[in-house]
């Protein structure tokens, strides 16, 4: 019971300090998670894991809802080309350094490259949203390119996944397609029949779908954030005239579940493995990953949206979290990555996000520079 109180107090404190300092709340929640594990000795448990899973699913659901289909269609080719170019350049640079200069194995180098080449849609979305840029063309482009990079990261990681039961895998794929096909139809029937009810059937129904897509993603051994993102895009039209339902969902996700997800991400970082060699990896890999992400992204966005938006995008695309940690955890679980390299990856993910959040305070939001 004491652990529950500590986690709750730290999450509330992180929110208050973030508001006072004007930094993204998610970053402070991650930092406080690091402190909770490494200083206070708190550890994750089943209830934290479950609530954190709902948190990331909810975040991605709202990220999908915020995507403007018209802008996405208009910029479809640019989103694909920008995302592929940025991701592959970063992956190649990090892979070359780890494989050629540090002597890591092919599998290790690829996994390190994937982990540090991602751009966390889970962090990009709240950052773009908090900066008031979510409805601008450049904000939508940043969000859609981040989505493309997340998808490419997923596809890259699937290379390492070798399902033993192909028939069961095919069954889950069919179920996933059926859910995305039936979700809007069933939702329209339920929402129209139980509109403005006191038991919040609509909210319960959406949470049910989120849990189902999370279950399917786990069985398919891919990132659940992609499923939840597209589910949000599907529900964006369904909830277009139901702002009351959207506001209730937003309050539950951003006020309760999402903070626990970010807090848990911090708790996964074990600083006891830091040493001279680990610090060397941290500095070299971190600088290369950060500089490559900033330079490649800035150049790409600068051509279309100007210098200020290019710099802003360069910092935003250094926000790594969700899939970077997923790839690193996969490598650790499969015995491909040692615990020291896993710790380095997670530290780089956190530090790059902190540096970017500080730098963005000195750059006008895209909404004001377009």
C-alpha positions as CSV (number, residue, x, y, z in Angstrom):
1,X,0.0,0.0,0.0
2,X,2.9,2.4,0.8
3,X,4.2,1.8,-2.8
4,X,0.9,3.0,-4.3
5,X,1.0,6.2,-2.2
6,X,4.6,6.9,-3.2
7,X,3.9,6.4,-6.9
8,X,0.8,8.6,-6.7
9,X,2.6,11.4,-4.9
10,X,5.6,11.4,-7.3
11,X,3.3,11.5,-10.3
12,X,1.4,14.5,-8.9
13,X,4.7,16.2,-7.9
14,X,6.1,15.7,-11.4
15,X,3.0,17.3,-12.9
16,X,3.2,20.4,-10.6
17,X,6.9,20.9,-11.2
18,X,6.5,20.5,-15.0
19,X,3.8,23.2,-15.0
20,X,5.9,25.5,-12.9
21,X,9.0,25.0,-15.1
22,X,7.1,25.0,-18.4
23,X,8.6,21.6,-19.6
24,X,6.7,18.6,-21.0
25,X,5.0,16.7,-18.2
26,X,6.0,13.4,-19.7
27,X,9.7,14.1,-19.2
28,X,9.4,14.9,-15.5
29,X,7.3,11.8,-15.0
30,X,10.1,9.7,-16.6
31,X,12.7,11.4,-14.4
32,X,10.7,10.8,-11.3
33,X,10.3,7.1,-12.3
34,X,14.1,6.9,-12.5
35,X,14.4,8.4,-9.0
36,X,11.7,6.0,-7.7
37,X,13.6,2.9,-8.8
38,X,17.2,3.9,-8.3
39,X,16.9,6.1,-5.2
40,X,13.7,5.0,-3.4
41,X,13.9,1.3,-4.4
42,X,10.4,1.1,-5.8
43,X,9.8,-1.5,-8.4
44,X,7.2,-2.2,-11.0
45,X,4.5,-4.7,-10.3
46,X,1.5,-6.1,-12.1
47,X,-0.9,-3.3,-11.5
48,X,1.7,-0.7,-12.6
49,X,2.4,-2.7,-15.8
50,X,-1.4,-3.0,-16.6
51,X,-2.1,0.7,-16.0
52,X,0.9,1.7,-18.0
53,X,-0.2,-0.5,-20.9
54,X,-3.6,1.2,-20.9
55,X,-1.8,4.5,-20.8
56,X,0.3,4.0,-24.0
57,X,-2.8,2.6,-25.8
58,X,-4.8,5.6,-24.8
59,X,-2.0,8.0,-25.8
60,X,-1.8,6.4,-29.3
61,X,-5.6,6.4,-29.6
62,X,-5.7,10.2,-29.1
63,X,-2.7,10.6,-31.4
64,X,-4.7,8.9,-34.1
65,X,-7.7,11.0,-33.4
66,X,-5.7,14.2,-33.8
67,X,-4.5,13.3,-37.3
68,X,-6.4,15.3,-39.9
69,X,-7.2,12.9,-42.8
70,X,-7.3,15.6,-45.4
71,X,-3.8,16.9,-44.5
72,X,-2.6,13.3,-44.2
73,X,-3.8,12.5,-47.7
74,X,-2.4,15.8,-49.0
75,X,1.0,15.0,-47.6
76,X,0.9,11.2,-48.0
77,X,3.8,10.9,-50.4
78,X,5.9,13.5,-48.5
79,X,5.2,11.7,-45.2
80,X,6.4,8.3,-46.6
81,X,9.5,9.8,-48.3
82,X,10.5,12.0,-45.3
83,X,9.9,9.3,-42.8
84,X,11.8,6.6,-44.7
85,X,14.7,8.9,-45.5
86,X,15.1,10.2,-41.9
87,X,14.8,6.7,-40.4
88,X,17.1,4.9,-42.8
89,X,19.8,7.5,-42.6
90,X,19.8,7.4,-38.8
91,X,19.7,3.6,-38.8
92,X,22.7,3.4,-41.2
93,X,24.8,5.9,-39.2
94,X,24.3,4.2,-35.9
95,X,24.7,0.7,-37.3
96,X,27.9,1.6,-39.0
97,X,29.5,3.0,-35.8
98,X,28.4,0.0,-33.6
99,X,29.3,-2.6,-36.2
100,X,32.5,-1.2,-37.8
101,X,34.1,0.7,-34.9
102,X,32.9,-1.0,-31.7
103,X,32.8,-4.6,-33.0
104,X,29.2,-5.5,-32.0
105,X,27.6,-8.4,-33.8
106,X,25.3,-7.8,-36.8
107,X,22.2,-8.5,-34.7
108,X,23.3,-6.3,-31.8
109,X,24.2,-3.4,-34.2
110,X,20.9,-3.6,-36.0
111,X,18.9,-3.7,-32.7
112,X,20.9,-0.7,-31.3
113,X,20.3,1.1,-34.6
114,X,16.5,0.4,-34.4
115,X,16.3,1.5,-30.8
116,X,18.1,4.8,-31.4
117,X,16.6,5.6,-34.8
118,X,13.0,5.7,-33.7
119,X,11.0,8.8,-33.0
120,X,8.5,8.2,-30.2
121,X,5.0,9.0,-31.4
122,X,3.9,8.7,-27.8
123,X,6.1,11.8,-26.9
124,X,5.9,13.6,-30.2
125,X,2.1,13.8,-30.0
126,X,1.9,15.5,-26.5
127,X,4.8,17.8,-27.4
128,X,3.2,19.0,-30.6
129,X,-0.2,19.2,-28.9
130,X,1.2,21.2,-25.9
131,X,2.9,23.6,-28.3
132,X,-0.4,24.4,-30.0
133,X,0.8,23.1,-33.3
134,X,-1.5,20.1,-33.7
135,X,-3.8,21.7,-36.3
136,X,-1.1,23.4,-38.4
137,X,0.2,21.8,-41.6
138,X,3.8,21.4,-40.2
139,X,2.4,20.0,-37.0
140,X,0.4,17.4,-38.9
141,X,3.4,16.6,-41.1
142,X,5.6,16.1,-38.0
143,X,3.0,13.8,-36.5
144,X,2.5,11.8,-39.7
145,X,6.3,11.4,-40.3
146,X,6.7,10.2,-36.7
147,X,4.0,7.7,-37.4
148,X,5.8,6.5,-40.6
149,X,9.0,6.1,-38.6
150,X,7.2,4.1,-35.9
151,X,5.8,1.8,-38.6
152,X,9.2,1.3,-40.2
153,X,10.6,0.6,-36.7
154,X,8.0,-2.1,-36.2
155,X,8.7,-3.6,-39.6
156,X,12.4,-3.6,-38.9
157,X,11.9,-5.4,-35.5
158,X,9.7,-8.0,-37.1
159,X,12.9,-9.3,-38.8
160,X,13.9,-10.6,-35.4
161,X,10.5,-12.2,-34.6
162,X,10.2,-15.8,-35.6
163,X,6.7,-17.1,-34.8
164,X,6.6,-20.8,-34.2
165,X,2.9,-21.2,-34.8
166,X,2.1,-19.7,-38.2
167,X,-1.5,-20.8,-38.2
168,X,-2.2,-19.0,-34.9
169,X,-0.4,-16.0,-36.2
170,X,-2.6,-15.9,-39.3
171,X,-5.7,-16.2,-37.1
172,X,-4.7,-13.1,-35.1
173,X,-4.1,-11.2,-38.3
174,X,-7.6,-12.0,-39.5
175,X,-9.1,-11.0,-36.1
176,X,-7.2,-7.7,-36.2
177,X,-8.5,-6.9,-39.7
178,X,-12.1,-7.8,-38.6
179,X,-11.9,-5.5,-35.6
180,X,-10.8,-2.5,-37.7
181,X,-13.6,-3.3,-40.1
182,X,-16.3,-3.8,-37.6
183,X,-15.3,-1.2,-35.0
184,X,-17.0,1.9,-36.7
185,X,-20.1,0.0,-37.6
186,X,-20.7,-1.5,-34.1
187,X,-19.8,1.8,-32.5
188,X,-22.3,3.8,-34.5
189,X,-25.1,1.4,-33.4
190,X,-24.1,1.5,-29.7
191,X,-23.4,5.3,-29.6
192,X,-26.8,6.1,-31.2
193,X,-28.7,3.8,-28.9
194,X,-27.1,4.8,-25.6
195,X,-26.4,8.4,-26.2
196,X,-26.0,10.6,-23.0
197,X,-26.4,7.6,-20.6
198,X,-25.3,7.7,-17.0
199,X,-23.2,4.5,-17.2
200,X,-20.9,5.9,-19.9
201,X,-21.3,2.9,-22.3
202,X,-19.4,4.7,-25.0
203,X,-16.3,5.2,-22.8
204,X,-16.4,1.5,-21.7
205,X,-16.8,0.4,-25.3
206,X,-13.7,2.3,-26.5
207,X,-11.6,1.0,-23.6
208,X,-12.8,-2.5,-24.5
209,X,-11.5,-2.0,-28.0
210,X,-8.2,-0.6,-26.7
211,X,-7.7,-3.7,-24.5
212,X,-8.5,-6.0,-27.5
213,X,-6.0,-4.3,-29.8
214,X,-3.4,-4.5,-27.1
215,X,-4.0,-8.2,-26.7
216,X,-3.8,-8.8,-30.5
217,X,-0.6,-6.7,-30.8
218,X,1.0,-8.8,-28.0
219,X,0.1,-12.1,-29.8
220,X,1.3,-10.7,-33.1
221,X,4.6,-9.7,-31.4
222,X,4.5,-6.1,-32.8
223,X,4.1,-2.7,-31.3
224,X,0.6,-2.1,-29.9
225,X,1.0,1.6,-30.5
226,X,0.4,1.2,-34.3
227,X,-2.9,-0.7,-33.7
228,X,-4.1,2.0,-31.1
229,X,-3.0,4.8,-33.5
230,X,-5.1,3.5,-36.4
231,X,-8.0,2.7,-34.0
232,X,-7.9,6.4,-33.0
233,X,-8.0,7.4,-36.7
234,X,-11.1,5.2,-37.2
235,X,-12.9,6.7,-34.1
236,X,-12.1,10.3,-35.0
237,X,-15.1,10.5,-37.3
238,X,-17.3,8.6,-35.0
239,X,-16.6,10.9,-32.1
240,X,-16.6,14.1,-34.3
241,X,-20.1,15.0,-32.9
242,X,-19.5,13.6,-29.4
243,X,-17.2,16.0,-27.8
244,X,-18.5,15.0,-24.3
245,X,-17.3,11.4,-24.8
246,X,-13.9,12.7,-26.2
247,X,-13.5,15.0,-23.2
248,X,-14.2,12.2,-20.7
249,X,-11.7,9.9,-22.4
250,X,-9.1,12.6,-22.6
251,X,-9.4,13.3,-18.9
252,X,-9.1,9.7,-17.9
253,X,-6.1,9.0,-20.2
254,X,-4.1,12.2,-19.7
255,X,-5.0,12.5,-16.0
256,X,-4.4,9.0,-14.9
257,X,-3.2,6.3,-17.3
258,X,-0.6,8.2,-19.4
259,X,1.4,9.5,-16.3
260,X,1.7,5.9,-15.1
261,X,3.1,4.8,-18.4
262,X,5.8,7.5,-18.5
263,X,6.6,6.9,-14.8
264,X,7.1,3.2,-15.4
265,X,9.4,3.9,-18.4
266,X,11.6,5.7,-15.9
267,X,11.5,2.9,-13.4
268,X,13.0,0.5,-16.1
269,X,16.3,2.4,-16.0
270,X,18.9,0.7,-13.8
271,X,21.8,3.0,-13.1
272,X,23.8,0.4,-11.1
273,X,25.4,-0.8,-14.3
274,X,27.1,2.5,-15.2
275,X,30.8,2.2,-15.5
276,X,33.7,3.7,-17.6
277,X,32.9,1.5,-20.6
278,X,29.2,2.1,-20.3
279,X,29.8,5.8,-20.1
280,X,31.9,5.7,-23.3
281,X,29.0,3.9,-25.1
282,X,26.6,6.5,-23.6
283,X,28.5,9.5,-24.9
284,X,29.5,8.1,-28.3
285,X,26.1,6.5,-29.2
286,X,24.2,9.4,-27.7
287,X,26.0,12.1,-29.6
288,X,25.8,10.2,-32.9
289,X,22.1,9.4,-32.4
290,X,21.2,12.9,-31.4
291,X,23.3,14.8,-34.0
292,X,22.1,12.5,-36.9
293,X,18.5,12.9,-35.9
294,X,18.7,16.6,-35.6
295,X,20.7,17.2,-38.8
296,X,18.8,14.8,-41.1
297,X,15.4,16.0,-39.8
298,X,16.2,19.7,-39.9
299,X,17.5,19.5,-43.5
300,X,14.3,17.7,-44.7
301,X,11.8,19.9,-42.9
302,X,13.7,23.2,-43.7
303,X,13.2,22.8,-47.4
304,X,9.4,22.8,-47.1
305,X,8.7,24.8,-43.9
306,X,11.7,27.1,-43.3
307,X,14.6,27.3,-40.9
308,X,12.6,27.6,-37.6
309,X,10.3,24.7,-38.3
310,X,13.3,22.7,-39.4
311,X,15.2,23.3,-36.2
312,X,12.0,22.6,-34.2
313,X,11.4,19.3,-36.0
314,X,15.1,18.4,-35.5
315,X,14.6,18.6,-31.7
316,X,11.2,17.0,-31.7
317,X,12.4,14.0,-33.7
318,X,15.0,13.4,-30.9
319,X,12.1,12.4,-28.6
320,X,12.5,8.7,-28.3
321,X,10.7,6.4,-25.9
322,X,8.0,3.9,-26.7
323,X,9.4,1.8,-29.5
324,X,13.0,2.5,-28.6
325,X,12.4,0.9,-25.2
326,X,10.4,-1.9,-26.8
327,X,13.2,-2.8,-29.2
328,X,15.8,-2.6,-26.4
329,X,13.7,-4.8,-24.1
330,X,13.2,-7.3,-26.9
331,X,17.0,-7.5,-27.4
332,X,17.5,-7.9,-23.6
333,X,14.8,-10.6,-23.3
334,X,16.2,-12.6,-26.3
335,X,19.7,-12.4,-25.0
336,X,21.0,-10.3,-27.9
337,X,21.7,-7.2,-25.9
338,X,23.5,-7.3,-22.5
339,X,22.0,-5.3,-19.6
340,X,24.7,-2.7,-19.9
341,X,23.8,-1.8,-23.5
342,X,20.1,-1.9,-22.6
343,X,20.8,0.7,-19.9
344,X,22.8,2.8,-22.3
345,X,19.9,2.8,-24.8
346,X,17.3,3.8,-22.2
347,X,19.6,6.5,-20.8
348,X,20.1,8.0,-24.3
349,X,16.4,7.9,-24.9
350,X,15.8,9.9,-21.7
351,X,18.7,12.3,-22.0
352,X,17.9,13.1,-25.7
353,X,14.3,13.9,-24.7
354,X,15.4,16.1,-21.8
355,X,17.8,18.0,-24.0
356,X,15.2,18.5,-26.7
357,X,12.5,19.6,-24.2
358,X,14.9,22.3,-22.9
359,X,16.0,23.4,-26.4
360,X,12.4,23.7,-27.6
361,X,11.7,26.3,-25.0
362,X,13.8,28.7,-27.0
363,X,12.2,28.0,-30.4
364,X,8.8,29.5,-31.4
365,X,6.1,26.8,-32.0
366,X,5.4,26.0,-35.6
367,X,2.0,27.6,-35.2
368,X,3.7,31.0,-34.9
369,X,6.5,30.5,-37.4
370,X,4.6,29.3,-40.4
